[in-house]
Amino acid sequence: MDFDKGVKSVLHEIKSVYPVRDFHLILEFDNGEYRVVDVRPFLVGFAFEPIKNPAIFKKVSVDNDAGTISWLGEVDIDPDVLYAQSVPLELPMEAPRYKAAADKT
């Protein structure tokens, strides 16, 4: 699968990462945006095999030098690809039903 096909390089950097269930990550990008990505489609090939273990998956960290995430200090994914394959995280107060309730107060 060619994940970076059609991805325009805008040099996003990841500032923080939070692993959540079902091999999803919440990513904070340098533009202040939080996005959610399902990394299961990326877990292909020998290098990604250990990451299929939930205990290792949860050890994801930010590689500040590369501006992306990595596992075991060796396996990483391009931050522009992660941005393109992710969706914005809708925070509760920004969600339409919560925002309408908050606006009434």
One Martini backbone bead per residue (centre of mass of N, CA, C, O) as a GRO file, in nm:
protein
  105
    1MET     BB    1   0.096   0.036   0.023
    2ASP     BB    2   0.063   0.387  -0.073
    3PHE     BB    3   0.057   0.641   0.154
    4ASP     BB    4   0.219   0.889  -0.007
    5LYS     BB    5   0.013   0.915  -0.214
    6GLY     BB    6  -0.068   1.251  -0.251
    7VAL     BB    7   0.129   1.371  -0.048
    8LYS     BB    8   0.181   1.678   0.075
    9SER     BB    9   0.451   1.850   0.169
   10VAL     BB   10   0.445   2.031   0.505
   11LEU     BB   11   0.603   1.962   0.757
   12HIS     BB   12   0.512   1.801   0.991
   13GLU     BB   13   0.492   1.791   1.351
   14ILE     BB   14   0.532   1.602   1.641
   15LYS     BB   15   0.469   1.659   1.997
   16SER     BB   16   0.246   1.430   2.065
   17VAL     BB   17   0.149   1.106   2.220
   18TYR     BB   18  -0.152   0.881   2.234
   19PRO     BB   19  -0.240   0.582   2.323
   20VAL     BB   20  -0.499   0.372   2.211
   21ARG     BB   21  -0.721   0.177   2.121
   22ASP     BB   22  -0.691  -0.019   1.844
   23PHE     BB   23  -0.437   0.123   1.717
   24HIS     BB   24  -0.453   0.418   1.823
   25LEU     BB   25  -0.376   0.772   1.778
   26ILE     BB   26  -0.290   1.066   1.942
   27LEU     BB   27  -0.203   1.370   1.778
   28GLU     BB   28   0.029   1.637   1.811
   29PHE     BB   29   0.074   1.918   1.636
   30ASP     BB   30   0.250   2.215   1.559
   31ASN     BB   31  -0.048   2.360   1.501
   32GLY     BB   32  -0.238   2.233   1.754
   33GLU     BB   33  -0.339   1.976   1.638
   34TYR     BB   34  -0.567   1.710   1.681
   35ARG     BB   35  -0.524   1.360   1.593
   36VAL     BB   36  -0.652   1.054   1.446
   37VAL     BB   37  -0.496   0.723   1.415
   38ASP     BB   38  -0.480   0.430   1.227
   39VAL     BB   39  -0.204   0.194   1.227
   40ARG     BB   40  -0.266  -0.085   1.100
   41PRO     BB   41  -0.187  -0.032   0.791
   42PHE     BB   42   0.133   0.001   0.877
   43LEU     BB   43   0.160  -0.309   0.994
   44VAL     BB   44   0.396  -0.387   0.769
   45GLY     BB   45   0.628  -0.601   0.812
   46PHE     BB   46   0.902  -0.674   0.994
   47ALA     BB   47   0.944  -0.402   1.155
   48PHE     BB   48   0.623  -0.405   1.260
   49GLU     BB   49   0.568  -0.668   1.420
   50PRO     BB   50   0.609  -0.580   1.728
   51ILE     BB   51   0.368  -0.361   1.724
   52LYS     BB   52   0.131  -0.578   1.746
   53ASN     BB   53   0.200  -0.550   2.032
   54PRO     BB   54   0.039  -0.378   2.273
   55ALA     BB   55   0.282  -0.321   2.464
   56ILE     BB   56   0.456  -0.187   2.240
   57PHE     BB   57   0.262   0.018   2.122
   58LYS     BB   58   0.249   0.189   2.400
   59LYS     BB   59   0.572   0.281   2.348
   60VAL     BB   60   0.530   0.525   2.214
   61SER     BB   61   0.716   0.804   2.068
   62VAL     BB   62   0.889   1.100   2.045
   63ASP     BB   63   1.092   1.223   1.781
   64ASN     BB   64   1.236   1.527   1.790
   65ASP     BB   65   1.437   1.515   1.549
   66ALA     BB   66   1.200   1.409   1.336
   67GLY     BB   67   0.890   1.480   1.415
   68THR     BB   68   0.799   1.194   1.528
   69ILE     BB   69   0.724   0.866   1.560
   70SER     BB   70   0.826   0.583   1.778
   71TRP     BB   71   0.970   0.255   1.804
   72LEU     BB   72   1.245   0.155   1.968
   73GLY     BB   73   1.407   0.384   1.803
   74GLU     BB   74   1.339   0.270   1.481
   75VAL     BB   75   1.030   0.296   1.424
   76ASP     BB   76   0.864   0.488   1.167
   77ILE     BB   77   0.649   0.767   1.062
   78ASP     BB   78   0.550   0.987   0.858
   79PRO     BB   79   0.396   1.284   0.943
   80ASP     BB   80   0.244   1.346   0.676
   81VAL     BB   81   0.101   1.074   0.661
   82LEU     BB   82  -0.042   1.088   0.932
   83TYR     BB   83  -0.203   1.340   0.866
   84ALA     BB   84  -0.349   1.230   0.606
   85GLN     BB   85  -0.466   0.960   0.776
   86SER     BB   86  -0.615   1.152   0.957
   87VAL     BB   87  -0.832   1.289   1.210
   88PRO     BB   88  -0.994   1.506   1.371
   89LEU     BB   89  -1.025   1.600   1.697
   90GLU     BB   90  -1.320   1.608   1.881
   91LEU     BB   91  -1.391   1.805   2.119
   92PRO     BB   92  -1.646   1.826   2.331
   93MET     BB   93  -1.685   2.151   2.317
   94GLU     BB   94  -1.688   2.126   1.986
   95ALA     BB   95  -1.917   1.966   1.978
   96PRO     BB   96  -2.225   2.035   1.883
   97ARG     BB   97  -2.386   1.941   2.142
   98TYR     BB   98  -2.194   2.093   2.346
   99LYS     BB   99  -2.188   2.375   2.228
  100ALA     BB  100  -2.488   2.437   2.256
  101ALA     BB  101  -2.490   2.408   2.564
  102ALA     BB  102  -2.268   2.621   2.624
  103ASP     BB  103  -2.415   2.868   2.483
  104LYS     BB  104  -2.658   2.869   2.706
  105THR     BB  105  -2.468   2.972   2.961
   0.00000   0.00000   0.00000
